[in-house]
Amino acid sequence: MTHKQTILDKIKHNEEIVGIIGLGYVGLPLAVNFAEAGIKVIGFEKSQEKADMINHGDNYIGDIRDAVLREVVVKTLKLEATTDSSRMKECDALIIAVPTPLDKFRKPDMSYIESACIDIGKNMKAGTFVSLESTTYPTTTEDFMLPLIEEYSKQNPLLVSPSGEMSAGQRGASPTLHAPYFRQGIDFWLAYSPERVDPGNKQFHTRNTPKVLGAMSDDGVEIGEALYLKAIDNIYKVSSPRVSEMVKILENTYRLVNISLINELALLAGKMDINIWEVIDAAKTKPFGFQAFYPGPGIGGHCIPLDPFYLEHIAKKYDFDLSMIHAAGHINMRMPHYMYIKISTALNSQKKAVNGSSILFLGVAYKPNINDERESPALEIMDITAHKGGLLTYHDPYISKVKTNEGRSFSSVELTEKALKDADCVVLTTNHKDFDVDFIKLHAKLIVDMRNMIKDETTNVYKL
């Protein structure tokens, strides 16, 4: 039986073992979905603390119900976590869901993907389906991942015996294997299928959000579709990994450009004494040709703020200038500085300087009603304000402790009448549903509202 026949037969009978590399906001919900479908899942984590939490049924992802995690970990024993990468040899499929941040020079940091590929090459068995879900630039799968996996598979103990001959298992399973490494399309299949996780979204989640899949071969598409349909309702197939990679970039860059546009217009409208929110409400009455985007202190999360820099990275190799996307990315980068100016202007109106003023930030999550502060503009605004001498505190009902980009550590304070009255300025940075706007308005002396939470015109409120 060929490798393809073997894995498809396992998938048909729910006998496959799926490995998920990276158990964060993308990996853990996907792992739980597979486990709920009755499939054995091994989660691979660098953090022993996270692995231990999962193995005890302790949840740290808001989009997963605690009872569901305990069910698949403790009761059905379908999900376990490990830090031992050698156990990848047990898996029929390996799905990579690791971070892809930017380095200090705003260049793509591919070290997490690189590490995963090295581990896969060294440890996978022949006949493994490999899929990357992390945000990245087009050509990553073919030009970055493939050479790494093939190169490090030369060190794979399942490829050759110590004597240099193919192992008995390899001779039986892959009679065509003659190269001194695992080959894509023959001994494994490589694909890209971008994650579409939207933390906190109650309507669309991992299972009911259509999934795009592009593989390096038709067999890879067939296997990937059969596998992913266990955890996701609809799969949309495209012709190649680079198409699938560009889909992810398009989705997020579309939002970046439009949000950056409305942020720039909001800054201009403020100078012209025009309420940008009223403008948007009027514009969206048009039943065609317009989609409403809303201003804010900047774009957070792991995808949208990073994608233009990933795309710029690969565009340079093709001597192509992404002028519009470059401008949008830099408008977003400047928003925290403009928000600091709003705070400074508000305090100046009270004959106070930022230096020495007590400033209470409400919300550090990058979007409402979640416990995720990745790339949150609130953290950069806090750093700028602290650097200018502001005395900072924050309250966030979802995030008890936070560390800013410059390494400042804070703990969330209780949102009391005294906390509001003691603050020289209260800054609404995240529009959590938990915030009682009337209570805040009643007790705060001065408010900078970056999320249009206060709808009525009030003299002590400064809007974005």
C-alpha positions as CSV (number, residue, x, y, z in Angstrom):
1,M,0.0,0.0,0.0
2,T,1.4,3.4,-0.9
3,H,1.9,6.2,1.6
4,K,-1.1,8.1,0.1
5,Q,-3.4,5.0,0.3
6,T,-2.2,4.5,3.9
7,I,-3.0,8.0,5.2
8,L,-6.3,8.2,3.3
9,D,-7.4,4.9,4.8
10,K,-6.4,6.1,8.3
11,I,-8.4,9.3,7.8
12,K,-11.4,7.3,6.5
13,H,-11.5,5.2,9.7
14,N,-10.5,8.0,12.1
15,E,-7.2,6.2,12.9
16,E,-4.9,9.1,11.9
17,I,-2.8,10.9,14.6
18,V,-2.6,14.6,14.1
19,G,0.2,16.7,15.6
20,I,-0.3,20.4,16.2
21,I,2.9,22.4,16.6
22,G,2.1,25.5,18.7
23,L,-0.8,25.5,21.1
24,G,-1.8,29.2,21.1
25,Y,-4.9,31.1,19.8
26,V,-4.8,29.1,16.5
27,G,-3.3,25.7,17.4
28,L,-5.3,24.9,20.6
29,P,-8.8,25.5,19.2
30,L,-7.8,23.4,16.1
31,A,-6.5,20.6,18.3
32,V,-9.7,20.6,20.3
33,N,-11.8,20.4,17.1
34,F,-9.9,17.4,15.9
35,A,-10.1,15.7,19.3
36,E,-13.8,16.4,19.5
37,A,-14.1,14.5,16.1
38,G,-12.6,11.4,17.9
39,I,-9.1,11.8,16.4
40,K,-6.0,11.4,18.5
41,V,-4.1,14.7,18.8
42,I,-0.6,15.4,20.1
43,G,0.1,19.0,20.7
44,F,3.7,20.1,20.6
45,E,4.8,23.1,22.8
46,K,8.1,24.7,23.7
47,S,6.6,25.8,27.0
48,Q,6.5,23.1,29.6
49,E,4.1,25.2,31.6
50,K,1.5,25.3,28.8
51,A,1.9,21.6,28.1
52,D,1.3,20.8,31.8
53,M,-1.7,23.1,31.9
54,I,-3.3,21.3,28.9
55,N,-2.5,17.9,30.2
56,H,-4.4,18.8,33.4
57,G,-7.3,20.2,31.5
58,D,-6.5,23.8,32.4
59,N,-7.6,26.2,29.7
60,Y,-5.8,29.5,28.8
61,I,-7.7,30.3,25.5
62,G,-10.9,32.3,25.8
63,D,-12.5,30.9,22.7
64,I,-12.4,27.4,24.1
65,R,-14.9,26.3,26.8
66,D,-13.2,24.9,29.8
67,A,-15.5,21.9,29.9
68,V,-14.7,21.0,26.3
69,L,-11.0,21.0,26.9
70,R,-11.4,18.8,30.0
71,E,-13.6,16.5,28.0
72,V,-11.0,15.8,25.3
73,V,-8.0,15.8,27.7
74,V,-9.3,14.0,30.8
75,K,-12.3,12.0,29.7
76,T,-11.8,10.8,26.1
77,L,-8.0,11.1,26.3
78,K,-7.9,12.3,22.7
79,L,-5.6,15.3,23.3
80,E,-2.3,15.5,25.0
81,A,0.5,18.0,25.0
82,T,4.3,17.4,25.0
83,T,7.6,19.2,24.6
84,D,9.2,16.1,23.1
85,S,9.6,16.7,19.3
86,S,10.7,13.1,18.7
87,R,7.1,12.1,19.1
88,M,6.4,13.7,15.7
89,K,7.2,10.2,14.4
90,E,3.9,9.0,15.8
91,C,1.9,11.5,13.7
92,D,0.4,11.1,10.3
93,A,-0.2,14.8,9.9
94,L,1.7,17.8,11.3
95,I,0.1,21.2,11.4
96,I,2.3,24.3,12.2
97,A,0.6,27.1,14.1
98,V,3.5,29.0,15.6
99,P,4.1,32.8,16.0
100,T,5.5,34.8,13.1
101,P,6.4,38.2,14.7
102,L,8.6,41.0,13.4
103,D,12.1,41.5,14.7
104,K,13.3,44.9,16.1
105,F,14.0,46.1,12.6
106,R,10.4,45.2,11.5
107,K,11.7,42.3,9.4
108,P,9.9,38.9,9.4
109,D,11.1,36.7,12.3
110,M,11.0,33.2,10.7
111,S,12.8,31.5,13.6
112,Y,9.6,29.8,14.9
113,I,8.8,28.3,11.5
114,E,12.4,27.4,11.0
115,S,12.5,25.5,14.3
116,A,9.3,23.6,13.5
117,C,10.7,22.6,10.1
118,I,13.9,21.4,11.5
119,D,12.0,19.3,14.1
120,I,9.7,17.9,11.4
121,G,12.6,17.0,9.1
122,K,14.5,15.2,11.9
123,N,11.5,13.3,13.3
124,M,8.6,12.7,10.9
125,K,7.9,9.4,9.4
126,A,7.5,8.8,5.7
127,G,3.9,9.4,4.5
128,T,3.3,12.5,6.6
129,F,1.1,15.5,5.6
130,V,2.6,18.8,6.7
131,S,0.6,22.1,6.7
132,L,1.6,25.6,7.7
133,E,-1.1,27.9,9.1
134,S,1.0,30.8,10.4
135,T,0.9,34.2,8.8
136,T,3.8,34.6,6.4
137,Y,4.8,35.9,3.0
138,P,4.0,34.2,-0.3
139,T,6.6,31.5,-1.4
140,T,7.4,30.6,2.3
141,T,6.1,27.0,1.9
142,E,8.0,26.3,-1.3
143,D,11.2,28.3,-0.9
144,F,11.7,28.4,2.8
145,M,10.1,25.4,4.4
146,L,10.7,22.7,1.7
147,P,14.5,23.0,1.6
148,L,14.7,23.0,5.4
149,I,12.5,19.9,5.8
150,E,14.4,18.0,3.1
151,E,17.8,19.0,4.4
152,Y,17.1,18.0,8.0
153,S,15.4,14.8,7.0
154,K,18.9,13.5,6.1
155,Q,19.3,13.3,9.9
156,N,16.0,11.4,10.4
157,P,16.6,8.0,12.0
158,L,13.5,6.7,10.2
159,L,15.2,7.3,6.9
160,V,18.4,5.3,7.3
161,S,19.8,2.8,9.7
162,P,23.2,3.4,11.5
163,S,24.8,1.3,8.7
164,G,23.6,3.8,6.1
165,E,21.0,1.4,4.7
166,M,17.2,2.1,4.6
167,S,15.5,0.8,7.6
168,A,13.2,-2.3,7.2
169,G,10.2,-0.1,7.9
170,Q,11.2,2.3,5.1
171,R,11.9,-0.5,2.6
172,G,8.4,-1.9,3.3
173,A,6.5,1.4,3.3
174,S,8.3,3.2,0.5
175,P,9.9,0.9,-2.1
176,T,10.5,4.0,-4.3
177,L,12.6,5.8,-1.8
178,H,16.2,6.1,-3.1
179,A,17.3,9.6,-2.3
180,P,19.1,10.3,1.0
181,Y,16.3,12.5,2.3
182,F,12.5,12.6,2.4
183,R,11.0,14.0,-0.9
184,Q,8.0,16.2,-1.2
185,G,5.2,14.6,-3.1
186,I,6.7,11.1,-2.6
187,D,7.5,10.7,1.1
188,F,5.6,13.6,2.5
189,W,3.2,16.3,1.3
190,L,3.5,20.0,2.0
191,A,0.7,22.6,2.1
192,Y,-0.3,26.0,3.3
193,S,-3.7,26.7,4.8
194,P,-4.0,30.1,6.5
195,E,-5.6,30.4,9.9
196,R,-8.7,32.6,10.1
197,V,-9.1,32.9,13.8
198,D,-10.9,36.0,15.1
199,P,-10.6,35.9,18.9
200,G,-13.9,36.7,20.7
201,N,-16.1,36.3,17.6
202,K,-19.2,34.5,18.8
203,Q,-20.6,33.9,15.3
204,F,-17.6,32.6,13.3
205,H,-15.1,30.2,14.9
206,T,-12.6,27.5,13.7
207,R,-15.2,25.0,12.6
208,N,-17.6,27.2,10.6
209,T,-15.1,29.5,9.0
210,P,-14.3,28.3,5.5
211,K,-10.7,27.2,5.1
212,V,-8.4,27.8,2.2
213,L,-6.0,25.1,1.2
214,G,-3.1,25.1,-1.2
215,A,-0.6,22.2,-1.5
216,M,2.4,21.5,-3.7
217,S,0.8,18.5,-5.3
218,D,-2.7,17.2,-6.2
219,D,-2.2,14.4,-3.7
220,G,-1.4,16.9,-1.0
221,V,-4.7,18.7,-1.7
222,E,-6.6,15.5,-1.6
223,I,-5.1,14.4,1.7
224,G,-5.3,17.8,3.2
225,E,-9.0,18.2,2.3
226,A,-9.9,14.8,3.8
227,L,-8.0,15.6,7.0
228,Y,-9.2,19.2,7.5
229,L,-12.8,18.2,6.9
230,K,-12.7,16.4,10.3
231,A,-12.3,19.7,12.1
232,I,-13.6,22.3,9.6
233,D,-16.9,22.3,7.7
234,N,-15.8,23.8,4.4
235,I,-12.5,23.7,2.5
236,Y,-11.8,25.9,-0.4
237,K,-9.0,24.5,-2.6
238,V,-6.6,26.7,-4.6
239,S,-3.9,25.8,-7.1
240,S,-0.7,26.3,-5.0
241,P,0.7,27.2,-1.6
242,R,1.7,30.6,-2.8
243,V,-1.9,31.4,-3.9
244,S,-3.0,30.4,-0.4
245,E,-0.3,32.5,1.2
246,M,-1.4,35.5,-0.9
247,V,-5.0,35.0,0.2
248,K,-4.0,35.5,3.8
249,I,-2.1,38.6,2.9
250,L,-5.0,40.0,0.9
251,E,-7.5,39.5,3.6
252,N,-5.5,41.3,6.2
253,T,-4.0,44.0,4.0
254,Y,-7.5,44.9,2.8
255,R,-8.5,45.6,6.4
256,L,-5.2,47.4,7.1
257,V,-5.6,49.8,4.2
258,N,-9.2,50.7,5.0
259,I,-8.7,51.1,8.7
260,S,-5.6,53.3,8.1
261,L,-7.6,55.4,5.6
262,I,-10.4,56.0,8.2
263,N,-7.8,56.7,10.9
264,E,-6.2,59.4,8.8
265,L,-9.6,60.9,7.9
266,A,-10.5,60.9,11.6
267,L,-7.4,62.9,12.4
268,L,-8.2,65.4,9.7
269,A,-11.9,65.5,10.7
270,G,-10.9,66.3,14.3
271,K,-8.9,69.3,13.2
272,M,-11.9,70.5,11.1
273,D,-14.3,70.0,14.0
274,I,-16.2,67.3,12.1
275,N,-17.5,64.2,14.0
276,I,-16.1,61.3,11.9
277,W,-18.5,58.8,13.5
278,E,-21.5,60.8,12.3
279,V,-19.9,60.9,8.8
280,I,-19.5,57.1,8.8
281,D,-23.0,56.5,10.0
282,A,-24.3,58.6,7.2
283,A,-22.0,57.0,4.5
284,K,-23.1,53.5,5.4
285,T,-26.7,54.3,4.5
286,K,-25.5,53.8,0.9
287,P,-26.6,50.3,0.0
288,F,-23.8,49.6,-2.4
289,G,-20.1,50.5,-2.9
290,F,-19.3,51.3,0.7
291,Q,-18.2,49.2,3.7
292,A,-17.9,50.9,7.1
293,F,-14.5,50.8,8.8
294,Y,-14.0,52.6,12.1
295,P,-11.1,54.6,13.5
296,G,-9.2,53.7,16.7
297,P,-5.9,54.1,18.4
298,G,-4.2,51.7,16.0
299,I,-4.5,48.1,14.8
300,G,-3.5,45.3,17.0
301,G,-3.5,41.5,16.9
302,H,-1.0,39.1,15.4
303,C,-1.9,39.5,11.7
304,I,-3.0,42.9,10.4
305,P,-0.2,45.1,11.8
306,L,2.4,42.5,10.6
307,D,1.2,41.6,7.1
308,P,2.4,44.7,5.2
309,F,6.0,44.1,6.4
310,Y,5.9,40.4,5.4
311,L,4.6,41.4,2.0
312,E,7.2,44.2,1.7
313,H,9.9,41.6,2.5
314,I,9.1,39.4,-0.5
315,A,8.2,42.3,-2.8
316,K,11.8,43.6,-2.5
317,K,13.0,40.4,-4.0
318,Y,10.9,41.1,-7.1
319,D,12.0,44.8,-7.2
320,F,8.4,45.9,-6.6
321,D,7.3,49.0,-4.5
322,L,4.2,48.5,-2.5
323,S,3.5,52.3,-2.1
324,M,-0.1,52.1,-0.9
325,I,0.5,49.2,1.5
326,H,3.7,50.9,2.8
327,A,1.8,54.1,3.5
328,A,-1.0,52.3,5.3
329,G,1.4,50.4,7.5
330,H,3.1,53.5,8.5
331,I,-0.1,55.4,9.2
332,N,-1.0,52.6,11.6
333,M,2.4,52.7,13.2
334,R,2.0,56.5,13.9
335,M,-1.4,56.2,15.5
336,P,-0.2,55.7,19.1
337,H,1.9,58.8,18.8
338,Y,-1.2,60.8,17.6
339,M,-3.1,59.3,20.5
340,Y,-0.5,60.5,22.9
341,I,-0.9,64.0,21.5
342,K,-4.7,63.7,22.2
343,I,-3.9,62.9,25.8
344,S,-1.4,65.8,26.1
345,T,-3.9,68.2,24.5
346,A,-6.7,67.1,26.9
347,L,-4.4,67.6,29.9
348,N,-3.3,71.0,28.6
349,S,-6.9,72.1,28.5
350,Q,-6.9,71.6,32.3
351,K,-3.6,73.5,32.6
352,K,-1.7,70.3,33.3
353,A,1.3,68.6,31.7
354,V,1.6,64.9,31.0
355,N,4.7,64.9,33.3
356,G,3.4,64.2,36.8
357,S,-0.2,63.6,35.8
358,S,-2.0,60.4,36.9
359,I,-3.4,58.6,33.8
360,L,-5.8,55.6,34.0
361,F,-6.0,53.5,30.8
362,L,-9.2,51.5,30.4
363,G,-8.4,48.4,28.3
364,V,-5.1,47.0,27.1
365,A,-6.5,44.2,24.9
366,Y,-6.2,44.9,21.1
367,K,-9.9,44.4,20.6
368,P,-13.0,44.2,22.8
369,N,-13.9,41.4,25.1
370,I,-10.8,39.2,24.7
371,N,-7.7,38.5,26.8
372,D,-5.2,39.1,24.0
373,E,-2.8,42.1,24.1
374,R,-0.6,41.1,21.2
375,E,0.5,44.2,19.2
376,S,-2.1,46.3,21.2
377,P,-1.8,50.0,20.4
378,A,-2.6,50.7,24.1
379,L,0.7,49.3,25.1
380,E,2.7,51.6,22.9
381,I,0.6,54.6,24.0
382,M,1.3,53.7,27.6
383,D,5.1,53.5,26.8
384,I,5.0,56.9,25.1
385,T,3.1,58.5,28.0
386,A,5.3,56.9,30.6
387,H,8.4,58.1,28.8
388,K,7.0,61.7,29.0
389,G,6.5,61.4,32.7
390,G,2.9,60.2,33.1
391,L,2.0,58.2,36.2
392,L,0.2,55.2,34.7
393,T,-2.3,52.7,35.9
394,Y,-4.7,50.5,33.9
395,H,-7.8,48.4,34.3
396,D,-8.8,45.5,32.0
397,P,-11.3,42.9,33.2
398,Y,-9.7,40.3,30.8
399,I,-6.0,40.9,31.4
400,S,-4.7,41.0,35.0
401,K,-1.0,41.7,34.2
402,V,0.7,43.2,31.2
403,K,4.2,44.0,30.0
404,T,4.6,46.9,27.5
405,N,6.9,46.8,24.5
406,E,9.6,48.6,26.5
407,G,9.4,46.1,29.3
408,R,7.2,48.1,31.8
409,S,5.1,45.8,34.0
410,F,1.7,46.7,35.3
411,S,-1.1,45.0,37.1
412,S,-4.8,45.8,36.5
413,V,-6.3,48.0,39.2
414,E,-9.9,47.8,40.3
415,L,-12.2,50.2,38.5
416,T,-13.7,52.1,41.4
417,E,-15.2,55.6,42.0
418,K,-11.9,56.5,43.7
419,A,-9.7,55.3,40.9
420,L,-11.7,57.4,38.4
421,K,-11.7,60.5,40.6
422,D,-8.0,60.2,41.4
423,A,-7.0,60.1,37.8
424,D,-6.1,63.4,36.1
425,C,-7.1,61.7,32.8
426,V,-9.0,58.5,32.0
427,V,-8.2,57.0,28.5
428,L,-10.7,54.7,26.9
429,T,-8.4,52.5,24.8
430,T,-10.5,49.3,24.4
431,N,-14.3,49.2,24.1
432,H,-14.9,46.2,26.4
433,K,-18.6,45.5,27.0
434,D,-17.9,45.3,30.7
435,F,-17.2,49.1,31.0
436,D,-20.1,51.1,32.5
437,V,-19.8,54.2,30.4
438,D,-22.3,56.2,32.6
439,F,-20.3,55.3,35.7
440,I,-17.0,56.4,34.0
441,K,-18.6,59.7,32.8
442,L,-20.0,60.4,36.3
443,H,-16.7,60.1,38.2
444,A,-13.9,60.9,35.7
445,K,-12.7,64.5,35.6
446,L,-11.3,64.2,32.1
447,I,-11.7,61.5,29.4
448,V,-10.0,60.8,26.2
449,D,-12.3,58.5,24.2
450,M,-10.4,56.6,21.4
451,R,-13.3,54.2,20.7
452,N,-16.4,56.4,20.5
453,M,-17.8,54.8,23.7
454,I,-19.3,58.2,24.8
455,K,-21.9,59.1,22.2
456,D,-23.1,62.5,23.5
457,E,-21.2,65.7,23.4
458,T,-19.5,66.4,26.7
459,T,-17.1,69.2,27.6
460,N,-14.7,67.0,29.5
461,V,-14.5,64.3,26.8
462,Y,-11.9,64.5,24.0
463,K,-12.6,62.2,21.0
464,L,-10.2,60.6,18.6
